[in-house]
């Protein structure tokens, strides 16, 4: 695996040269792309050099130990440190999802359970926005359809990092593990007998596509306008400002009604459409990407659950990794790191295993 590092070191040096040129920063999208790749390679190059230096130091200590036994212990310590650096380097060299450096589009939809499911969808949205705040990410609601009791039948949110995040720390790299069916067990607010009910909500996570990532031919679009609908209040428009865009070649349909103007709703709908088209292109281009998408929600069916939120026991269980803890209240308040880390580690272990076969 380490044979590839020499080429990565050369690429890192070339990126450093390009990022020092003023003309690179005249194109903000290009500069962002180069910075993301530079950050990823910097971690590899730094660890590679550390691994090499520890090897040289361990060799020197062993030579000195031949004359002075006092250096033998130091040689062992340096060898152990080199082993740790080698393992870290192996992890960094595991091929990543090409979209891992991107921001994310997060969709939460209610499913089985009616109004209770919509309320749970609202709880999931709050959990993700709180977690985003803890990580210093920004969130923006692109479209939302509320339920009568204040939950969400459907809500779409953009999640954006500030600056250039470290490798594996961008919104999509972490949020992609949230895609799937989330099941809740609790006493609904509409339950008069105090019985525990089970309902579900679905989460879909897409990498947010830049305009350069996806080319959309305007001739492929059918655009309809209609009057916004909802439970009432100021957010409901009295003009035909809501927009529905159909991408005719793929059949993908996106609608937005959250903004007050037709132009704003069209722009938001195009952001979501580009992200869905990017996900579709990746799905068709690579079996690995297809496997990842298949793990996300297709129908909000309790049998496809990836995680269960049990309120009576204050327990959260991830059915993919076996993770379980009894701090559900804290998790729903945004303390999601340990749950996501279990998914990241399981994914890394799977990728390493695939490389070694």
N, C-alpha and C positions, 0 to 999 in steps of 0.2 A: 504493500500500500504506500510505503514511504517514497517509492521511486518517483511518484508524481509531484513531490514537493519542489523539486528543482524548477519545474515549469511554473509552479505557483509563485515561487520566489521571484522569477523573472517578470511574471504578470504583475505582481505587487509593485515592483520597481517602476514598471511602465505606467501603472496607474498613478503612482506618486508623482511621476514627471508630468502627466497630463493634468492632474489636479493642481499643479503649481502654475499652469498656464492660465492667464486671465480669460482667454477666449472660451475656455471650458465652462466657466461660471456665467457666461453670457446666455447659455442655454440651461435653465434651471432643472429641467427634467433630466438632461444628460448628466449634469453635476450630481444630482440626487442618485442616479443609477450607479455612477462611478464611485460615489462615496459609500454606497451600500456594499458594493463588491470589495472596495478597499478595506472597509471595516471587517468584513468576513475573512479576507486574506491576511490582515494584520494579526488576527488572533492565531492563525495557522503559522505564520512566519515567526512570530514571537515565541510560540511554544516549540517550534522546530529548532530555533537557535538555542533555547534553554536546554532542550534535549541533547543537542550536540555538545554544548558547553559542559553539562553535567557528565557526559561520557568522557570528555577530555580530562576533567578534574578527577574523575574516578580512576582513570588510567594512571594519572600522575600520582595519586595517593597510593595505588597498589605498587608502583615502582619504588616509592619512598618506604613503603611497608617492608620491602625486602631487606632494607638496611635498618629501619627503625620500626619495630612492631606497633608503636603507638599510633601509626598512620593506618593500621588495619581497620580499626573501628570507623575512622573517617571514610575509608574506601567503601565500607558496607553501607554507611549512611547515604553517601553520594549515589551508590548503585540503586538504593531503594528510591531515592528522589527521582532518579532517571526513569525508573519503572513507572512512577506516578505520572511523570511528564509524557512518557510514551503512551500511556493509556489515554491521557487527555488529548494527545495529538491524534490518536486513532479515532476518537469521538469527533474531533473537528473535521477529519477527512471523510467522514461518512457523507455520501451524497445527500444534499438537502432538496426538499421541494423547491423548485425555482421560484415559487411565489412566497416563500417564507419571509422575504424582506418587505413584503407589501403591507399596506393598511388593510382593513377588513370591512366587509359589509355583513352585518349580522341581522338575520330575520328570525323573529319569534312568532309562532302561530299557535293559536289555541286548537285543541283537538277534542278527543272524547271527554265528556264531562261538562259540556255546556258552559254556563256562567262561571262555574268553579274553575274550569280549565282556563278561561279568559283571565280570571284573577291570578292564577298561577303564572300565566304568561307575563303578567305585570310584575310579579315577584321576580321572575327570571331576568326581566329587563332591568329592574332595580339592582339585582345582584351583579349584572355585567357592568352597569354604569358605575356602581360603587367600586368594583374591582379596577375599572379603567382609571378612575380618579386616583386610586392608590398607586397605580403604575405611571401616573403622569400623562395618560392618554387623554385625548379629547373625543367626545361623543357628540353626534349630531343626528337627531331624528329626521329621517328622510320621508317616511310615510307612516301613518298610524290609523287604525280603525279601532275605536274604543268600544267596549261593551257597555251595557246599561248600568252595571254596578262599578264601573271605573277600571275594569281590567282591559285587556287588549285581545281582540279577535286576531289582529295581525299588526306587527310593528317592525319597521326596518330602520336600522341604525348604522351610521358610518362610524368606525372607530379608527382614530388616527394617532400615530405616535408624534412626539415633538422631536425634531432633529433627526439624526440617523441612529437608530437603536443598534445595540450590539447584536451579533449573529444569534438567531434563535429567540430574540426578544421583541421582534416586531409584532403588531397585533395579530396578523393572520397566522404567524408561526405558532402562537399559543391558543388563539381562539378556535382554530380549526378542529381541535379536539372536542369542542362543545357541540359539534354538529351531530344531531340524532334526536331520539325521543326521550324526553325527561318525564318521569312519572312521579306524581305526588300522592301521598297518603295522609289525609287529615280530615277533620270535621269541617265541612264547608259552612260558610256563613249562612247559607240558605237551609241548612239542616236543623230541624227543630228537635229531633230525637237524640242528638249527640252521637250519631253513628259516624264511624270513619268511612270515607269514600275514597276511591282511587280514580284519578283522572290524569290526563297527559297533555303536554304541550311539545311542539316540535321546534327545533333550532336548526337553521341552515346557515353556514358560514362560507362566504366567498371572498377571494382576494379582490380588493378594489382595483379595477383596471384603470390605467392611465389611457388617455386618448391614443397614445402611441402604441399601446398594447393591442388594441382592437380597432379595426377599420369597419365602420358601419356605413353602408350605402343608404342614403336617404330614400332611394327608390325602393328599398326593401322594407320600408316602414309603413304601417298603417296607423295613423294617429286619430284617435277619437277624443272628443271633449264631452264632459258631462257634469252634472251638478254634484257637489260633494254631499256625502251622507254621513250620519253619525248619530250619537245619542243626544245631540242638542248642544246649545251654547254658542259662544263666539267663534269657535273653530269651524263651524259649518257655514259654508258660503251660500249665497243666494244667487250666484251667477255660475255659468258653465266654465269653471276654472279648473276642475279636475281633468287629468289627462290619462288616457290609456294608450300605450304604445304596443303594437304587435309587430314582432320581427317575423315577417312572412316566411322566409326560408326555413327557419327553425321552429316556428310556432310559439316562441317565447312571448308571453304577455306580461307587461309591467304596468301598474297604474299607481299614480300618486295624486293625493288630494290634500296634503297637509299645508301647502303654502297658499297664500291668498291670490296669487296671480297664476294665470295659465302658463306663462313663460317660466316661472320658477318651478312649477310642478313638472314641466317638460324637462328641464335641466336635471332635476332629481331623478326622474324616471330614466333618463339616458344614462346616468351614473350606475343605476342598478342594472340596466340592460347590458351595459358594457361588461360589468362584472360577471353576469350570468353567461355571456358569450365567451368570456375568457375561460371560465370554469368548464364550459362545454368543449372548448378547443383543447384544453389540457386533458380532459376526459378521453377525447378521441385520440390524442397524440401519444398517451402513455398508459400502459396497463396499471402502473403504480398509482397514477393519479385517479384512474377509474376505480381502483380498489378503495382509495381514500374517500371518493365521492359516495361510493355504495354504502359506506359506513354511516353516512349522514341520512337524515330523515327523508323518506319518500312519501309515506303516509303516516299520519300521526296515530299510530296503533300501539297500544300498550305492550304488545308482544315484541316490539322492536326496541324496547327501552335500552338506553345506555346507562341511565343513572336513576336512582330512586331517592326521593326526599321524604323521609318518614317523620312527620311532625310529632306523633305521640311519643316516639322514642328519641326525638331530637337527633336523628341519625341520617347520614348521607352515605350512599353506597354507589360506587362506580362498578358496573357489571363487566367492564372490559378488563380492568386492571386488578380487581379485587380490593381496591381501596375502600376503607370504611372508617368513619369517625363519628363521634357523638357531639359535634359542635355545629349542628345544622343552622342554628340561629346566627352564628358568626359567619358561616359560609354565605348565607343569604344576605348578609350585610356587607359582602364584598371580600371576605377572607377566603379567596379561592385558590391561592398559590399552591397549597399542598395537594389539592385535588388535581389541578392541571399538571403539576410536576410528576405525579404518578403516571399520567398519560404520556408525557414527554419521555420519561425514562423507559416506559414499555415500548414506545415507538423506536427509540434509539437502540434498545436491545434487539428488537426485531430486525432493524437495518444492519446492525453489526453481524447478526447471525446469518443474514442473507449474503453478506460479503464473504463470509468465511466458508460458505458451502461451495 
